[in-house]
Amino acid sequence: MIKLDFNSFENEIQQTFFKEAQQFEFQKNEIVVRMGTICNHLFFIEKGMLRNFYYDNNGHDVTHWFAREEMIVTAPPSFFKREPSFFGIEAVEHTIVRAVSYEKLEEKLEASIQLERFFRMLATDIMIMLGKRIIDLQTQSAEYRYDQLLMTHPDIFRRAKLGHISGYLGIKQQSLSRIRALKRSGR
């Protein structure tokens, strides 16, 4: 989850997301991108929260990514490779986004080295964050991952369903409930 600070970016980058972007509104639990379809937009969240999700081999809903205000989200392989999406995107709550189409983004990237540099830096930040997330899922305890999420994104616990949070943390919902109860009791 990477929050963007658009105040520090040049006008050209802001215009791509605000002046030339379409505005969409999604209701809570509304599917924004269906699995198996091509994701045609990069979404900048103005208000609300979205999540990327998929189903594992056992049919369990796994949240891959949460995105909230001032964050960008898409289904990356689908959006950038123009292939059916493995991920779905769902509104966690009522959400308003600005959306840039693949075609518009490509047009802007070809015309602006500054915008291309911005997206390269963004992609680098995302790769680093995802790499750390994978390592944490493989090497850190569930309690550690819970503590990290609570410390860095406490609002998720007020806004998202516990099942979505447990899927993001890589644990069953019962384990999340047990961890939360232990933390509340001070253990």
C-alpha positions as CSV (number, residue, x, y, z in Angstrom):
1,M,0.0,0.0,0.0
2,I,1.7,3.1,-1.2
3,K,0.3,6.5,-0.7
4,L,1.1,9.1,-3.3
5,D,1.8,12.7,-2.4
6,F,0.5,14.6,-5.5
7,N,1.4,17.9,-4.0
8,S,5.1,17.2,-4.6
9,F,4.6,16.3,-8.3
10,E,4.7,18.5,-11.3
11,N,1.5,19.8,-12.9
12,E,1.8,17.3,-15.8
13,I,1.5,14.3,-13.5
14,Q,-1.4,15.9,-11.6
15,Q,-3.2,16.6,-14.9
16,T,-3.0,13.0,-16.1
17,F,-4.9,11.9,-13.0
18,F,-7.2,14.7,-12.4
19,K,-7.9,16.8,-15.5
20,E,-8.0,14.0,-18.1
21,A,-9.2,11.1,-15.9
22,Q,-12.8,9.9,-15.7
23,Q,-14.5,9.8,-12.4
24,F,-16.3,6.7,-11.2
25,E,-18.2,5.9,-8.1
26,F,-18.6,2.4,-6.6
27,Q,-20.8,1.1,-3.9
28,K,-19.6,-1.1,-1.0
29,N,-19.0,-4.7,-2.2
30,E,-19.3,-3.6,-5.9
31,I,-17.0,-5.5,-8.2
32,V,-14.8,-2.9,-10.0
33,V,-12.8,-5.4,-12.1
34,R,-14.0,-9.0,-12.7
35,M,-11.6,-11.8,-12.7
36,G,-11.1,-13.1,-16.2
37,T,-11.7,-9.7,-17.9
38,I,-9.2,-7.2,-19.0
39,C,-8.6,-4.4,-16.6
40,N,-8.7,-1.2,-18.7
41,H,-8.0,1.4,-16.0
42,L,-5.5,2.6,-13.5
43,F,-7.5,4.0,-10.5
44,F,-6.5,6.8,-8.2
45,I,-8.7,6.7,-5.1
46,E,-10.1,10.0,-4.0
47,K,-12.4,8.6,-1.3
48,G,-12.9,5.1,-0.1
49,M,-11.1,1.8,-0.3
50,L,-10.6,-0.9,-2.9
51,R,-9.0,-4.3,-2.6
52,N,-7.3,-6.6,-5.2
53,F,-8.3,-10.2,-4.5
54,Y,-8.1,-13.7,-5.9
55,Y,-9.2,-17.2,-4.9
56,D,-6.6,-19.8,-3.9
57,N,-6.5,-23.4,-4.9
58,N,-9.0,-24.2,-2.1
59,G,-11.4,-21.5,-3.2
60,H,-10.5,-19.2,-0.3
61,D,-10.8,-15.4,-0.9
62,V,-7.4,-13.9,-0.6
63,T,-6.9,-10.1,-0.4
64,H,-3.7,-9.3,-2.3
65,W,-3.7,-5.6,-1.8
66,F,-5.7,-2.8,-0.1
67,A,-5.7,0.7,-1.6
68,R,-7.3,3.7,0.1
69,E,-7.3,7.5,-0.4
70,E,-4.4,8.9,-2.4
71,M,-3.3,5.5,-3.6
72,I,-3.2,3.9,-7.1
73,V,-4.6,0.5,-7.8
74,T,-5.1,-1.7,-10.9
75,A,-4.8,-5.4,-11.8
76,P,-1.2,-5.1,-13.0
77,P,-0.7,-8.1,-15.3
78,S,-4.1,-7.5,-16.9
79,F,-3.7,-3.7,-17.2
80,F,-0.1,-3.7,-18.5
81,K,-0.1,-6.9,-20.5
82,R,-3.7,-6.5,-21.8
83,E,-4.6,-10.1,-20.7
84,P,-7.6,-11.5,-18.7
85,S,-7.1,-10.7,-15.0
86,F,-6.2,-13.2,-12.4
87,F,-7.3,-10.6,-9.8
88,G,-10.6,-9.0,-9.1
89,I,-11.0,-5.5,-7.6
90,E,-13.8,-4.8,-5.2
91,A,-15.0,-1.7,-3.3
92,V,-14.5,-2.3,0.4
93,E,-16.7,0.8,1.0
94,H,-18.4,3.5,-1.0
95,T,-15.5,4.7,-3.2
96,I,-14.8,7.5,-5.6
97,V,-11.9,7.2,-8.1
98,R,-10.3,8.9,-10.9
99,A,-9.5,6.4,-13.7
100,V,-7.0,6.7,-16.5
101,S,-7.4,4.3,-19.4
102,Y,-4.5,2.1,-20.6
103,E,-4.6,4.0,-24.0
104,K,-4.5,7.4,-22.3
105,L,-1.7,6.4,-20.0
106,E,0.4,5.0,-22.8
107,E,-0.1,8.1,-24.9
108,K,1.0,10.3,-21.9
109,L,4.0,8.1,-21.1
110,E,5.3,8.3,-24.7
111,A,4.9,12.1,-24.7
112,S,6.5,12.8,-21.3
113,I,9.8,11.6,-19.9
114,Q,8.9,13.1,-16.6
115,L,5.7,11.0,-16.4
116,E,7.6,7.9,-17.5
117,R,10.2,8.5,-14.7
118,F,7.4,8.9,-12.2
119,F,5.9,5.6,-13.1
120,R,9.3,3.9,-13.1
121,M,9.9,5.2,-9.6
122,L,6.4,4.1,-8.5
123,A,6.9,0.6,-10.0
124,T,10.2,0.4,-8.1
125,D,8.5,1.3,-4.8
126,I,5.8,-1.3,-5.4
127,M,8.3,-4.0,-6.3
128,I,10.2,-3.3,-3.1
129,M,7.1,-3.3,-1.0
130,L,5.8,-6.5,-2.6
131,G,9.1,-8.2,-2.1
132,K,9.1,-7.3,1.5
133,R,5.5,-8.5,1.9
134,I,6.4,-11.9,0.3
135,I,9.4,-12.3,2.6
136,D,7.3,-11.4,5.7
137,L,4.6,-13.9,4.7
138,Q,7.3,-16.6,4.5
139,T,9.4,-15.7,7.5
140,Q,7.5,-13.7,10.0
141,S,4.8,-14.8,12.5
142,A,1.2,-14.0,12.0
143,E,1.4,-11.8,15.1
144,Y,4.3,-9.8,13.6
145,R,2.4,-9.3,10.3
146,Y,-0.7,-8.2,12.3
147,D,1.3,-5.7,14.4
148,Q,3.0,-4.3,11.2
149,L,-0.4,-3.8,9.5
150,L,-1.9,-2.3,12.7
151,M,1.1,0.1,13.0
152,T,1.3,1.2,9.3
153,H,-2.4,1.1,8.3
154,P,-4.6,1.1,11.4
155,D,-7.7,2.4,9.5
156,I,-8.0,-0.9,7.6
157,F,-9.3,-2.6,10.8
158,R,-12.2,-0.1,10.9
159,R,-12.9,-0.2,7.2
160,A,-12.4,-3.7,5.9
161,K,-14.0,-7.0,6.8
162,L,-12.0,-9.3,9.1
163,G,-12.1,-12.0,6.4
164,H,-10.4,-9.7,3.9
165,I,-7.8,-8.7,6.5
166,S,-7.1,-12.3,7.5
167,G,-6.6,-13.2,3.8
168,Y,-4.2,-10.3,3.4
169,L,-2.2,-11.4,6.4
170,G,-2.1,-15.0,5.1
171,I,-4.0,-16.5,8.1
172,K,-7.5,-17.9,8.7
173,Q,-10.1,-15.5,10.2
174,Q,-10.2,-17.6,13.5
175,S,-6.4,-16.9,13.9
176,L,-6.9,-13.2,13.4
177,S,-9.7,-13.2,16.0
178,R,-7.4,-15.1,18.4
179,I,-4.5,-12.6,17.8
180,R,-6.8,-9.6,18.3
181,A,-8.2,-11.1,21.5
182,L,-4.6,-11.7,22.9
183,K,-3.6,-8.2,22.0
184,R,-6.6,-6.7,23.7
185,S,-5.9,-8.7,26.8
186,G,-2.4,-7.4,26.8
187,R,-0.6,-10.7,26.2
